Amino acid sequence: MADMIMVVCIVTSAYFIRGITGFGSGLISIPLLALSFPLTFAIPLLLALDFTAAMAIGGLNRKQTEWGEIKVLLPAGIVGGVIGVLALLNLPSTPILIALGAFTMFFGFRNVFGLQPVGQIHKGWALPAGLAGGATGALFGVGSPPYVMYLSRRLSDKGQMRATFS
């Protein structure tokens, strides 16, 4: 029972932050859940919840969605997702947890130190962003940073970026 209460508190806190920022539920909940639960439990749980949240947010904001960006991100994201699932199922959990810690620290420090490049990037960056987002999403349950980095450099309107990301 205490485990369920802990899961509910972690997930509720993570989705509260997602509601404010539009992303971040996995960055917050997966590292915390991984302290007490195997990744094979935590990641599918968050992916199912994130999918549901993304459908709700995306459905509400579908008129603002930039479908051209989705068309280039989606194929690479699917390939990256397959790679991430294969890695999750076949690699030992200790190196995955270490990589999750490094991944989380990298994006945390990136934001703390304000390392935010400016200017629009070429659409060709959708391939590495999609691969990285799909792979890290399937492997860590945290695929949003590569997608957000790409979309924030392609779309200037924040509402459009949030709708497209969802």
VMD Tcl script that draws the C-alpha trace (Angstrom):
set ca {
  {0.00 0.00 0.00}
  {2.83 2.41 0.84}
  {4.35 1.69 -2.58}
  {1.11 2.68 -4.32}
  {0.89 5.91 -2.31}
  {4.48 6.73 -3.27}
  {3.76 6.06 -6.97}
  {0.63 8.24 -6.85}
  {2.51 11.10 -5.15}
  {5.43 10.97 -7.62}
  {3.18 10.74 -10.67}
  {0.83 13.49 -9.43}
  {3.76 15.84 -8.78}
  {5.27 15.08 -12.18}
  {2.01 15.73 -14.00}
  {1.44 18.93 -12.04}
  {4.73 20.17 -13.49}
  {3.77 18.88 -16.94}
  {0.56 20.87 -16.67}
  {2.54 24.04 -16.01}
  {5.35 23.53 -18.52}
  {3.84 21.21 -21.13}
  {6.49 18.53 -20.60}
  {8.72 17.08 -17.90}
  {6.62 14.31 -16.39}
  {9.17 11.65 -17.32}
  {12.19 13.74 -16.30}
  {10.76 14.01 -12.81}
  {9.00 10.71 -12.25}
  {11.28 8.13 -13.90}
  {14.39 8.87 -11.80}
  {12.28 8.90 -8.62}
  {10.37 5.73 -9.50}
  {13.63 4.01 -10.51}
  {14.84 4.31 -6.91}
  {12.21 1.78 -5.77}
  {10.87 0.05 -8.88}
  {12.44 -1.68 -11.88}
  {12.59 0.32 -15.10}
  {10.46 -2.35 -16.76}
  {7.60 -1.19 -14.46}
  {8.26 2.56 -14.33}
  {8.76 3.19 -18.04}
  {5.63 1.44 -19.39}
  {3.56 3.11 -16.65}
  {4.78 6.58 -17.62}
  {4.57 5.94 -21.35}
  {0.92 4.92 -21.01}
  {0.15 7.99 -18.88}
  {2.13 10.30 -21.19}
  {0.34 8.95 -24.25}
  {-3.02 9.63 -22.62}
  {-1.97 13.15 -21.56}
  {-0.54 13.92 -25.00}
  {-3.75 12.83 -26.71}
  {-5.81 15.04 -24.39}
  {-3.56 18.10 -24.81}
  {-3.07 17.49 -28.52}
  {-6.80 17.04 -29.03}
  {-7.58 20.33 -27.31}
  {-4.96 22.20 -29.33}
  {-5.07 20.37 -32.66}
  {-5.71 23.56 -34.64}
  {-2.34 24.92 -33.49}
  {-0.44 21.72 -34.37}
  {2.27 22.05 -37.02}
  {1.66 18.78 -38.89}
  {4.64 19.30 -41.22}
  {7.01 18.94 -38.25}
  {5.24 15.81 -37.04}
  {5.56 14.21 -40.50}
  {9.35 14.48 -40.35}
  {9.76 13.63 -36.64}
  {7.43 10.62 -36.51}
  {9.32 8.12 -38.72}
  {12.63 8.79 -36.96}
  {10.88 8.64 -33.58}
  {9.44 5.22 -34.38}
  {12.85 3.86 -35.42}
  {14.41 5.37 -32.28}
  {11.64 3.84 -30.18}
  {12.34 0.36 -31.54}
  {16.05 0.82 -30.76}
  {15.19 1.99 -27.23}
  {12.85 -0.95 -26.56}
  {15.48 -3.43 -27.76}
  {18.07 -1.79 -25.50}
  {15.71 -1.79 -22.50}
  {14.94 -5.48 -22.95}
  {18.50 -6.64 -23.67}
  {20.88 -4.43 -21.67}
  {21.56 -4.91 -17.95}
  {19.72 -2.40 -15.74}
  {22.78 -0.87 -14.01}
  {24.25 0.78 -17.15}
  {20.75 1.97 -18.13}
  {20.28 3.59 -14.70}
  {23.70 5.26 -14.94}
  {22.86 6.54 -18.42}
  {19.47 7.78 -17.12}
  {21.27 9.70 -14.36}
  {23.72 11.24 -16.83}
  {20.90 12.10 -19.26}
  {18.85 13.77 -16.50}
  {21.87 15.70 -15.17}
  {22.81 16.89 -18.67}
  {19.39 18.41 -19.30}
  {19.14 19.76 -15.76}
  {22.51 21.55 -16.03}
  {21.60 22.73 -19.52}
  {18.57 24.51 -18.11}
  {20.20 25.73 -14.88}
  {23.06 27.38 -16.77}
  {20.77 28.77 -19.46}
  {22.45 27.00 -22.36}
  {19.64 27.75 -24.77}
  {20.78 28.37 -28.35}
  {18.75 30.80 -30.42}
  {17.76 30.97 -34.06}
  {15.92 28.62 -36.35}
  {17.52 25.33 -37.38}
  {17.14 23.33 -40.59}
  {14.36 20.74 -40.85}
  {17.08 18.10 -41.39}
  {17.68 18.13 -37.63}
  {14.37 16.27 -37.29}
  {16.13 12.97 -38.04}
  {18.58 13.03 -35.10}
  {15.96 14.66 -32.84}
  {13.41 11.97 -33.69}
  {15.90 9.13 -33.27}
  {17.13 10.50 -29.94}
  {13.61 11.28 -28.70}
  {12.27 7.86 -29.67}
  {15.24 5.98 -28.22}
  {15.35 7.89 -24.93}
  {11.58 7.75 -24.65}
  {11.53 3.97 -24.95}
  {14.71 3.38 -22.95}
  {14.21 5.91 -20.14}
  {10.60 7.01 -20.51}
  {12.03 10.51 -21.05}
  {11.87 11.35 -24.74}
  {10.76 14.96 -24.52}
  {14.09 16.84 -24.30}
  {15.29 16.07 -27.85}
  {11.85 16.86 -29.26}
  {11.52 20.08 -27.26}
  {15.03 21.18 -28.25}
  {14.18 20.64 -31.92}
  {10.69 22.15 -31.86}
  {11.76 25.18 -29.83}
  {14.27 26.00 -32.56}
  {11.72 25.45 -35.36}
  {8.51 27.01 -33.98}
  {8.48 30.49 -32.49}
  {4.90 30.35 -31.15}
  {4.84 28.57 -27.74}
  {1.23 27.43 -28.13}
  {2.04 25.92 -31.51}
  {5.12 24.23 -30.06}
  {3.16 22.74 -27.15}
  {0.40 21.47 -29.44}
  {2.90 19.98 -31.89}
  {4.93 18.38 -29.10}
  {1.81 16.77 -27.64}
}
mol new
graphics top color blue
foreach p $ca { graphics top sphere $p radius 0.5 }
foreach p [lrange $ca 0 end-1] q [lrange $ca 1 end] { graphics top cylinder $p $q radius 0.2 }
display resetview
